[in-house]
Amino acid sequence: MRDKTQANSAEPGDRLVRTGGIVFFVGAVATLVTVAPLLLGKSPFPAYMFGLSMLMGVGFLIAGAGVLRTVAAQRRRARSVQ
C-alpha cells in the first residue's frame, strides 16, 4: 500500500489539523502573554485575555476532529479495497 500512496496526497482532515495547530499556537501565545504579568508582579490583563487562553483547548479539539476524520477516510478506503 505504501507504494501507491503519494507523498503530497491530501487527506480529508488535513486542513482541520492545520487549522487546529494554528488556533492552538495562538492560544499558547495568549496564555504566555496572560501569565507573564502575574509572574512579573505587574497588573494583570483584562478578563478577556484569559478567555483567549481557552483557544488552546479549542485548537486541540479542532485538530483532534481532523485526525478522526482522516482515520475514518482511511478506514473507508481500506474497506473498499478489500
C-alpha positions, 0 to 999 in steps of 0.5 A: 500500500505504501507504494501507491500512496503519494507523498503530497496526497491530501487527506480529508482532515488535513486542513482541520489539523492545520487549522487546529495547530494554528488556533492552538499556537495562538492560544499558547501565545495568549496564555504566555502573554496572560501569565507573564504579568502575574509572574512579573508582579505587574497588573494583570490583563483584562478578563478577556485575555484569559478567555483567549487562553481557552483557544488552546483547548479549542485548537486541540479539539479542532485538530483532534476532529481532523485526525478522526476524520482522516482515520475514518477516510482511511478506514473507508478506503481500506474497506473498499479495497478489500 
